[in-house]
Each structure stands twice: as structure tokens, then as C-alpha cells.
Amino acid sequence: MRGKTAEDLKLLELLDPVAEAAGYEIVRLRLMGGAEHRRLQIMAERASDGDMVVEDCARLSRAISEVMDAADPISGEYTLEVSSPGIDRPLTRPKDFEAWEGFEVKIELDRLAEGRKRFRGVLQGIDKGETGDDQVGIDLEGEAETAMIPLAWIVEAKLVLTDELMKRGAEGRAARLASEQQQTTE
């Protein structure tokens, strides 16, 4: 889920250590576009607290650019975009499904399950299934029991922008600003 194509996964192998060395985690990487001009989109966050501000994007972009220039893994021209995952972020790692438990999510599968590929409901975290594989829990509207979906079946998962999610984002920003203000007055 962090990368869709074999090329994405190769780039993740190259860039994960760069991001980690700089104190970040890559949430998602996508190389998009055709032969003429491509776009390398990287969503990342600080490993320490999950935040990602403009200065972080610039710092990570510089670190990635140095490695990309030296390794030259993409033929032709491309544009590098480094950003925060945003408030309605993609969920790509097991820890994302834990951290955002209780929030509304849209999930798309690589196969049919109960006659459909797309599901929307309230995320109920992640657990080891009977086979030892990660299973994502989701409460679907009108269903009495929590549906368990194998993580391996999920091709895309994303938070749904709701008032509750926006409130959490605003609280996080307020806490970050208060912390920064306290640091400047010390």
C-alpha cells in the first residue's frame, strides 16, 4: 500500500533509509505520469511525533534529491513532491490502523469480499487473525459485528474527512503551536 508498482517499491527501498536517517517515515510513495514527464509524490511524517510542517518537507526533499541525483533511478525528467499525509490521510502501515482507530475510513480491496471491493465504516484497529496475518477491523453501517479484512487484501485505505477528524487535527495543531511558543519563551 505504501507503493503501488514494482518501480514504487524499488524507490521505497532506496529512499526509506534516507528518510529514516533524517528522522522521517515515508507514509506513501507514488511515481505517476507518462514518459514525457513524471511526478514522484512522497507523503511523509516525522518519526518522533507524526507531524510534518513545511520546513520538514523542505528538509526531506533536499535529502531525497541528493540521493536521487546520485542514484538516478528514474529515467527522464520528473518532479519531486514531498508533503504531509494531510488530515484525510492514507493508511498504509499497520500502525496507522491502530493510531486512527475510531475514525471513519474508506477501504478498497484487490478482490471481491461479500460481493464488493469498497467499504466505508468506523475503523476498529488491527489484530492478528487466526492464521497470524494482520486483520483490519471495520464497523460497517447496518452490520452487527465488526468485519475483519486481511491487511494483505487492502490496496487503498484513507480516512474520511469528518468533523471529528478535523477536531483532532485542530487540537494537534494547537498543541504543537503551544509547544513551539513555550520553547521560544524559555
Disulfide bonds with the S-S distance in Angstrom:
none
